[in-house]
Amino acid sequence: MNARLRYPLSLRWRLLLPLVVTAVIISILLFVTMRQVTKQAVQATQDALLSTAVSSILQQTRSRDSNVDIDLPYDIFTMLGAISQDKVYYRVDLDGVFLTGYEDLAPLMDGPLSDRPLLTSQSFKGEHVRQATIMQSFLIDGQAKMLRVTVAQTQLFQEAILREISRNASIIGLSFFGFAIFMALLVTTSFLRPINLLAGAVSRRGPHDLRDVKHPTPPELAPLLTSLNGFIGRLRSTLGQTETFIAEAAHHIRTPLSLVKSESQLVLRKSVDPDTRKHLHNVITSVDESIRSASQLLDHALVLYRNEQAQKDRLDLPLILTHVLSSMAPTADLKDITLNIDIDDSQPLWVMGDRVLIEVALRNLLDNAIKYSDPDMQVTISAERRKEFATIAITDQGRGIKGLDMCSLNNRFRRGSNVDDVIGSGLGLAITSEICTAMGGELALTNNKGAGACAVLRLPAC
């Protein structure tokens, strides 16, 4: 199994991840900031009310000869209680002696004498309270005594406000996070769109389209586009050299072998020595086998090349069949085999495909039909249109097919069990099957009821 190389982190995630992290951080900061600001605002409001309450109590306090008169401003307590369901507590001490209020309310014991109340938070009766304490000196019986006033209020209202603000802040934060994610996806998709469009423009090209890519791209993709066009240019040059090499190799291999065969046949006719004639027969047989194997190997190389460069054109099938029959006629005449063609000329028959590949497939099928037929027999080729396919049938009167099924057609160098005495390489049917696959067609082989075999080639019609 081929290992697929992957970059540790895709471009999409490299763009999306920082945006998502930034959105999370901003959402958290937004939530914390709103909660903190709200808490400070509510706390400042409550502190202002408590400070006003203790200052009002202090202002309503009058000293007498031996004591002090305290006139509690109940309107202040009413105001504090009207804000919410919070409870209000107070305590008044004179020189550390409890005068009125809640005795168990712990005042701020130590603190400097100041006109401004001291504010603290503590727990009272199992609840969190905020309290303000103010101290002032009064002259009583000629002595300076310290009067301390403490007012405390529970923080239920503040907690309720914070819960409400936290809920709203959470909604706002999540909404912002969702919007940020949407914008991040939108930005990422927009950023990657030119790359996807370039990839789509390249993938839509056929295997034979090796033109330079001239797709509009951002300046950042210009180096990639230049490299891609450079690679296409090198590939185009290499494929051209490959095609030239295959053509030259076919010429340089077949011509010397044909010359060796011709010279061997001339020597065979002149020779009268039985041993020499036997050796010459072996040479001619080996040369024949080499010529056939070399031809089919080169055909196979051509098929592999043309599969990548296949040019599907609208072709006149009867014209192709006539041309192939003409090229195979000399081979059939050597064995006195008659080639018949059965095509209805009244209706045109067109196929979509690569002319070179179709001719190679037909030549291989006709070569097999001729090769495995005895002299003075007939090979018939017929063609007709059936629905969306053009069906070409090549029927011979030879020895038929044994030991080879349809699953074995793509196996190279695989031959039937009844052809060991005939020179062959086992490539013809494999080549033809690969061509059919490339053309979008099918190949079928069957034995005739009497003798011989029938090869049926189906190609897309147009």
C-alpha positions as CSV (number, residue, x, y, z in Angstrom):
1,M,0.0,0.0,0.0
2,N,1.4,3.4,-1.0
3,A,1.8,5.8,1.8
4,R,0.2,9.1,1.2
5,L,2.3,12.1,2.3
6,R,0.3,14.7,4.2
7,Y,1.3,18.0,5.6
8,P,1.1,18.0,9.4
9,L,-1.7,20.6,9.4
10,S,-3.8,21.6,6.4
11,L,-4.0,25.2,5.1
12,R,-7.6,25.4,6.2
13,W,-6.8,24.5,9.8
14,R,-3.7,26.7,9.8
15,L,-6.0,29.6,8.9
16,L,-9.0,28.6,10.9
17,L,-7.3,27.6,14.2
18,P,-5.8,31.0,15.0
19,L,-9.2,32.7,14.2
20,V,-11.1,30.3,16.4
21,V,-8.6,30.7,19.3
22,T,-8.8,34.4,19.0
23,A,-12.6,34.3,19.0
24,V,-12.6,32.1,22.1
25,I,-10.3,34.5,23.9
26,I,-12.3,37.6,22.9
27,S,-15.5,35.9,24.0
28,I,-14.1,35.0,27.4
29,L,-12.7,38.5,27.9
30,L,-16.0,40.0,26.9
31,F,-17.9,37.8,29.4
32,V,-15.4,38.6,32.2
33,T,-15.3,42.3,31.4
34,M,-19.1,42.7,31.4
35,R,-19.4,40.8,34.6
36,Q,-16.6,42.7,36.4
37,V,-17.9,46.1,35.2
38,T,-21.4,45.2,36.3
39,K,-20.2,44.0,39.7
40,Q,-18.2,47.2,40.2
41,A,-21.2,49.3,39.2
42,V,-23.6,47.5,41.5
43,Q,-21.1,47.5,44.3
44,A,-20.5,51.2,43.9
45,T,-24.2,51.9,44.0
46,Q,-24.7,49.8,47.2
47,D,-21.6,51.4,48.8
48,A,-23.0,54.9,48.1
49,L,-26.4,54.0,49.6
50,L,-24.7,52.5,52.7
51,S,-22.4,55.5,53.1
52,T,-25.4,57.8,52.8
53,A,-27.3,55.8,55.4
54,V,-24.5,55.9,58.1
55,S,-23.8,59.6,57.4
56,S,-27.6,60.3,57.8
57,I,-27.7,58.5,61.1
58,L,-24.6,60.4,62.3
59,Q,-26.2,63.7,61.3
60,Q,-29.4,62.9,63.2
61,T,-27.4,62.2,66.4
62,R,-27.2,64.9,69.1
63,S,-25.1,65.0,72.3
64,R,-26.6,65.8,75.7
65,D,-25.1,66.3,79.0
66,S,-24.7,62.6,79.9
67,N,-25.9,60.8,76.7
68,V,-26.7,61.1,73.1
69,D,-30.0,61.3,71.2
70,I,-30.2,59.2,68.0
71,D,-33.0,59.9,65.6
72,L,-32.9,57.0,63.1
73,P,-33.8,58.2,59.6
74,Y,-36.2,55.5,58.7
75,D,-36.6,56.9,55.1
76,I,-33.0,55.8,54.5
77,F,-33.8,52.3,55.6
78,T,-36.9,52.4,53.5
79,M,-34.9,53.4,50.5
80,L,-32.4,50.6,51.1
81,G,-35.1,48.0,51.5
82,A,-37.0,49.3,48.4
83,I,-34.2,48.4,46.0
84,S,-34.7,44.7,46.4
85,Q,-35.5,42.0,49.0
86,D,-32.2,42.6,50.7
87,K,-32.2,42.8,54.5
88,V,-30.8,45.9,56.3
89,Y,-29.0,45.7,59.7
90,Y,-27.5,48.5,61.8
91,R,-25.7,49.0,65.1
92,V,-24.7,52.0,67.2
93,D,-22.0,52.0,69.8
94,L,-20.7,54.7,72.1
95,D,-17.1,54.2,73.3
96,G,-17.5,50.5,72.7
97,V,-20.8,50.2,74.6
98,F,-23.7,48.8,72.5
99,L,-26.6,51.3,72.3
100,T,-29.1,50.0,69.7
101,G,-29.5,47.8,66.6
102,Y,-28.2,44.3,66.1
103,E,-25.7,43.5,68.9
104,D,-24.3,40.5,67.0
105,L,-23.4,42.6,64.0
106,A,-19.7,42.9,64.2
107,P,-18.6,46.5,63.5
108,L,-15.2,47.5,62.2
109,M,-13.4,47.8,65.5
110,D,-10.3,49.6,64.5
111,G,-10.0,52.4,62.0
112,P,-8.9,56.0,61.7
113,L,-11.3,58.8,62.5
114,S,-12.6,60.0,59.1
115,D,-15.5,61.8,57.6
116,R,-15.8,59.0,55.1
117,P,-17.3,55.7,56.0
118,L,-15.2,52.5,56.0
119,L,-16.7,49.8,53.7
120,T,-16.1,46.1,54.2
121,S,-17.7,42.7,53.2
122,Q,-18.3,39.9,55.7
123,S,-20.7,37.1,56.7
124,F,-23.6,37.7,59.0
125,K,-26.3,35.2,59.9
126,G,-25.1,32.9,57.1
127,E,-25.3,35.6,54.4
128,H,-22.8,37.8,52.7
129,V,-23.3,41.4,53.7
130,R,-21.8,44.7,52.8
131,Q,-21.4,47.1,55.7
132,A,-20.4,50.7,56.2
133,T,-18.9,52.0,59.4
134,I,-18.4,55.6,60.4
135,M,-17.0,57.1,63.7
136,Q,-17.2,60.6,65.2
137,S,-16.3,62.1,68.5
138,F,-18.9,63.7,70.7
139,L,-18.4,65.7,73.9
140,I,-20.5,64.2,76.7
141,D,-20.1,65.3,80.3
142,G,-17.1,67.2,79.3
143,Q,-15.4,64.1,77.9
144,A,-14.8,63.2,74.3
145,K,-16.5,59.9,73.5
146,M,-16.4,58.0,70.2
147,L,-19.7,57.2,68.5
148,R,-19.6,54.4,66.0
149,V,-22.5,53.7,63.5
150,T,-22.6,50.6,61.4
151,V,-25.2,49.8,58.6
152,A,-25.1,46.5,56.8
153,Q,-27.1,45.1,53.8
154,T,-27.3,41.7,52.3
155,Q,-26.1,41.2,48.7
156,L,-28.9,39.2,47.2
157,F,-29.8,42.0,44.8
158,Q,-26.2,42.2,43.7
159,E,-26.0,38.4,43.2
160,A,-29.2,38.5,41.2
161,I,-27.9,41.3,39.0
162,L,-24.7,39.4,38.5
163,R,-26.6,36.2,37.5
164,E,-28.7,38.2,35.0
165,I,-25.7,40.0,33.6
166,S,-23.8,36.7,33.4
167,R,-26.6,35.1,31.5
168,N,-26.8,38.0,29.1
169,A,-23.0,38.1,28.8
170,S,-23.0,34.4,28.1
171,I,-25.6,34.9,25.3
172,I,-23.6,37.8,23.9
173,G,-20.3,35.9,24.1
174,L,-21.7,32.8,22.5
175,S,-23.4,34.9,19.8
176,F,-20.1,36.7,19.1
177,F,-18.3,33.4,19.1
178,G,-20.7,31.9,16.6
179,F,-20.5,35.0,14.4
180,A,-16.7,34.9,14.7
181,I,-16.7,31.2,13.7
182,F,-18.9,32.0,10.7
183,M,-16.7,34.8,9.6
184,A,-13.6,32.6,10.1
185,L,-15.1,29.9,7.9
186,L,-16.1,32.5,5.3
187,V,-12.6,34.0,5.3
188,T,-11.0,30.6,5.1
189,T,-13.2,29.5,2.2
190,S,-12.6,32.8,0.4
191,F,-8.8,32.4,0.9
192,L,-8.8,28.9,-0.4
193,R,-11.2,29.5,-3.3
194,P,-8.4,30.5,-5.8
195,I,-6.5,27.3,-5.0
196,N,-9.6,25.2,-5.4
197,L,-10.5,26.9,-8.7
198,L,-7.0,26.3,-10.0
199,A,-7.2,22.7,-8.9
200,G,-10.6,22.3,-10.7
201,A,-9.3,23.9,-13.9
202,V,-6.4,21.4,-14.0
203,S,-8.5,18.4,-13.0
204,R,-11.1,19.1,-15.7
205,R,-8.5,18.7,-18.4
206,G,-8.3,15.5,-20.4
207,P,-5.2,13.3,-20.3
208,H,-4.1,14.6,-23.7
209,D,-4.4,18.3,-22.8
210,L,-0.9,19.4,-22.0
211,R,-1.3,23.1,-22.7
212,D,0.1,25.6,-20.2
213,V,-2.4,26.5,-17.5
214,K,-3.6,30.1,-18.0
215,H,-6.0,30.4,-15.1
216,P,-6.3,33.8,-13.3
217,T,-4.8,33.5,-9.8
218,P,-3.7,35.8,-7.0
219,P,-0.1,37.0,-7.1
220,E,0.8,34.6,-4.2
221,L,0.0,31.6,-6.4
222,A,2.1,32.8,-9.4
223,P,5.1,30.7,-8.3
224,L,3.0,27.6,-8.1
225,L,1.4,28.3,-11.5
226,T,4.8,28.8,-13.0
227,S,6.2,25.6,-11.6
228,L,3.1,23.7,-12.7
229,N,3.5,25.0,-16.3
230,G,7.1,24.1,-16.2
231,F,6.3,20.5,-15.1
232,I,3.7,20.3,-17.9
233,G,6.2,21.5,-20.5
234,R,8.7,18.8,-19.3
235,L,6.1,16.2,-19.4
236,R,5.0,17.2,-22.9
237,S,8.6,17.0,-24.1
238,T,9.1,13.6,-22.4
239,L,5.9,12.1,-23.9
240,G,6.9,13.3,-27.3
241,Q,10.2,11.7,-27.0
242,T,8.6,8.5,-25.8
243,E,6.3,8.3,-28.8
244,T,9.2,8.9,-31.1
245,F,11.2,6.3,-29.3
246,I,8.4,3.7,-29.7
247,A,8.1,4.4,-33.4
248,E,11.9,4.2,-34.0
249,A,12.2,1.1,-31.8
250,A,9.5,-0.6,-33.8
251,H,11.3,0.2,-37.1
252,H,14.8,-0.7,-35.9
253,I,13.6,-4.0,-34.3
254,R,11.3,-5.3,-37.0
255,T,13.5,-4.4,-40.0
256,P,16.6,-6.4,-39.0
257,L,14.5,-9.3,-37.9
258,S,12.6,-9.3,-41.2
259,L,15.9,-9.2,-43.0
260,V,17.2,-12.1,-41.0
261,K,14.1,-14.1,-41.8
262,S,14.2,-13.3,-45.5
263,E,17.9,-14.2,-45.8
264,S,17.2,-17.5,-43.9
265,Q,14.4,-18.3,-46.2
266,L,16.7,-17.7,-49.3
267,V,19.4,-19.9,-47.8
268,L,16.8,-22.6,-47.0
269,R,15.7,-22.8,-50.6
270,K,19.2,-23.2,-51.8
271,S,20.3,-25.6,-49.1
272,V,20.1,-29.4,-49.8
273,D,21.8,-30.6,-46.5
274,P,19.1,-31.9,-44.2
275,D,20.8,-30.8,-41.0
276,T,21.3,-27.3,-42.4
277,R,17.7,-27.1,-43.5
278,K,16.6,-28.2,-40.0
279,H,18.7,-25.5,-38.4
280,L,17.4,-22.9,-40.8
281,H,13.9,-23.9,-40.0
282,N,14.6,-23.4,-36.3
283,V,16.1,-20.0,-37.0
284,I,13.1,-18.9,-39.1
285,T,10.7,-20.1,-36.4
286,S,12.7,-18.3,-33.7
287,V,12.8,-15.1,-35.8
288,D,9.0,-15.4,-36.4
289,E,8.5,-15.7,-32.7
290,S,10.8,-12.7,-32.0
291,I,9.1,-10.6,-34.6
292,R,5.7,-11.3,-33.2
293,S,6.8,-10.8,-29.6
294,A,8.6,-7.6,-30.4
295,S,5.7,-6.3,-32.4
296,Q,3.2,-7.0,-29.6
297,L,5.5,-5.6,-26.9
298,L,5.8,-2.4,-28.9
299,D,2.1,-2.4,-29.5
300,H,1.6,-2.8,-25.8
301,A,4.0,0.1,-25.1
302,L,2.1,2.2,-27.6
303,V,-1.2,1.3,-26.0
304,L,0.0,2.3,-22.6
305,Y,1.2,5.6,-24.0
306,R,-1.9,6.3,-26.0
307,N,-4.1,5.5,-23.0
308,E,-2.7,8.6,-21.3
309,Q,-2.9,10.6,-24.6
310,A,-6.0,9.0,-26.1
311,Q,-7.8,11.4,-28.5
312,K,-11.5,10.3,-28.8
313,D,-12.7,11.4,-32.2
314,R,-15.8,10.6,-34.3
315,L,-14.6,7.8,-36.5
316,D,-16.1,6.0,-39.5
317,L,-16.0,2.4,-38.4
318,P,-16.5,0.7,-41.8
319,L,-13.5,2.7,-43.2
320,I,-11.3,1.6,-40.3
321,L,-12.4,-2.1,-40.8
322,T,-11.6,-1.9,-44.5
323,H,-8.2,-0.4,-43.8
324,V,-7.3,-3.1,-41.2
325,L,-8.5,-5.9,-43.5
326,S,-6.3,-4.6,-46.3
327,S,-3.3,-4.6,-44.0
328,M,-4.0,-8.1,-42.8
329,A,-4.7,-9.5,-46.3
330,P,-1.1,-10.5,-47.1
331,T,-0.9,-12.5,-43.8
332,A,-4.2,-14.3,-44.6
333,D,-3.0,-15.0,-48.2
334,L,0.0,-16.9,-46.9
335,K,-2.3,-19.4,-45.3
336,D,-4.9,-19.3,-48.1
337,I,-7.4,-17.9,-45.6
338,T,-10.3,-15.9,-46.9
339,L,-11.3,-12.6,-45.2
340,N,-14.9,-11.7,-45.4
341,I,-16.6,-8.4,-44.3
342,D,-20.2,-8.1,-43.5
343,I,-21.3,-4.5,-43.0
344,D,-24.6,-2.9,-43.9
345,D,-23.5,0.0,-46.2
346,S,-27.0,1.6,-46.2
347,Q,-26.5,3.1,-42.7
348,P,-23.4,5.0,-41.5
349,L,-21.7,3.5,-38.4
350,W,-19.7,5.9,-36.3
351,V,-17.8,5.3,-33.1
352,M,-16.0,7.5,-30.5
353,G,-12.4,6.5,-29.8
354,D,-8.8,6.7,-30.7
355,R,-8.2,5.5,-34.3
356,V,-4.7,4.1,-33.5
357,L,-5.9,2.1,-30.5
358,I,-8.9,0.7,-32.4
359,E,-6.7,-0.4,-35.3
360,V,-4.3,-2.1,-32.9
361,A,-7.2,-4.0,-31.2
362,L,-8.7,-5.1,-34.5
363,R,-5.3,-6.2,-35.9
364,N,-4.7,-8.3,-32.8
365,L,-8.1,-10.0,-33.0
366,L,-7.7,-10.7,-36.8
367,D,-4.1,-11.9,-36.3
368,N,-5.3,-14.4,-33.7
369,A,-8.2,-15.5,-35.9
370,I,-5.7,-16.1,-38.8
371,K,-3.0,-17.6,-36.7
372,Y,-5.2,-20.3,-35.1
373,S,-7.1,-21.2,-38.3
374,D,-6.1,-24.0,-40.7
375,P,-5.5,-23.2,-44.4
376,D,-8.4,-22.8,-46.8
377,M,-10.7,-21.5,-44.0
378,Q,-12.6,-18.3,-43.7
379,V,-12.6,-15.4,-41.2
380,T,-15.6,-13.2,-41.1
381,I,-15.8,-9.7,-39.7
382,S,-19.2,-8.0,-39.2
383,A,-20.3,-4.8,-37.6
384,E,-23.6,-3.4,-36.6
385,R,-25.1,-0.9,-34.1
386,R,-26.8,-2.1,-31.0
387,K,-28.3,0.7,-28.9
388,E,-25.4,2.9,-27.7
389,F,-22.7,0.6,-28.9
390,A,-21.2,-0.5,-32.2
391,T,-20.6,-4.3,-32.1
392,I,-17.8,-5.8,-34.1
393,A,-17.7,-9.6,-34.4
394,I,-14.7,-11.5,-35.7
395,T,-15.5,-15.2,-36.3
396,D,-13.1,-17.9,-37.4
397,Q,-13.2,-21.7,-38.1
398,G,-10.1,-22.5,-36.1
399,R,-9.5,-24.6,-33.0
400,G,-11.5,-22.4,-30.6
401,I,-10.6,-21.4,-27.0
402,K,-9.6,-23.8,-24.3
403,G,-8.2,-23.0,-20.8
404,L,-8.8,-19.3,-21.1
405,D,-11.8,-17.5,-19.6
406,M,-12.9,-13.8,-19.5
407,C,-11.2,-13.2,-16.2
408,S,-7.9,-14.1,-17.8
409,L,-8.0,-11.6,-20.6
410,N,-6.0,-9.0,-18.7
411,N,-3.3,-11.5,-17.8
412,R,-0.3,-10.9,-19.9
413,F,1.6,-13.9,-21.4
414,R,-1.4,-16.1,-20.7
415,R,-2.5,-18.4,-23.6
416,G,-5.0,-21.2,-24.1
417,S,-4.2,-24.8,-23.4
418,N,-4.6,-25.9,-27.0
419,V,-2.2,-23.5,-28.8
420,D,1.2,-24.7,-27.6
421,D,2.2,-25.6,-31.1
422,V,1.5,-22.1,-32.5
423,I,4.0,-19.2,-32.0
424,G,2.5,-16.5,-29.8
425,S,3.4,-14.3,-26.8
426,G,0.1,-14.1,-25.0
427,L,-0.1,-10.4,-25.2
428,G,-2.7,-9.9,-28.0
429,L,-5.9,-10.3,-25.9
430,A,-4.4,-8.4,-23.0
431,I,-3.6,-5.5,-25.2
432,T,-7.1,-5.6,-26.8
433,S,-8.8,-5.8,-23.4
434,E,-6.8,-2.7,-22.1
435,I,-7.8,-0.8,-25.2
436,C,-11.5,-1.7,-24.7
437,T,-11.3,-0.4,-21.1
438,A,-9.6,2.8,-22.2
439,M,-12.3,3.4,-24.9
440,G,-15.2,2.6,-22.6
441,G,-16.1,-0.6,-24.4
442,E,-16.1,-4.4,-23.8
443,L,-14.5,-7.5,-25.2
444,A,-16.1,-11.0,-25.1
445,L,-14.8,-14.3,-26.4
446,T,-16.9,-17.4,-27.1
447,N,-16.6,-20.7,-28.9
448,N,-18.8,-21.3,-31.9
449,K,-21.2,-24.2,-31.9
450,G,-19.3,-25.9,-34.6
451,A,-15.7,-25.0,-34.7
452,G,-13.7,-21.9,-34.1
453,A,-14.2,-18.9,-31.9
454,C,-15.9,-15.5,-32.0
455,A,-14.4,-12.3,-30.6
456,V,-16.9,-9.5,-30.0
457,L,-15.7,-6.0,-29.6
458,R,-18.2,-3.3,-28.4
459,L,-17.3,0.4,-28.7
460,P,-19.3,3.5,-27.9
461,A,-21.3,4.6,-30.9
462,C,-22.2,8.1,-31.8
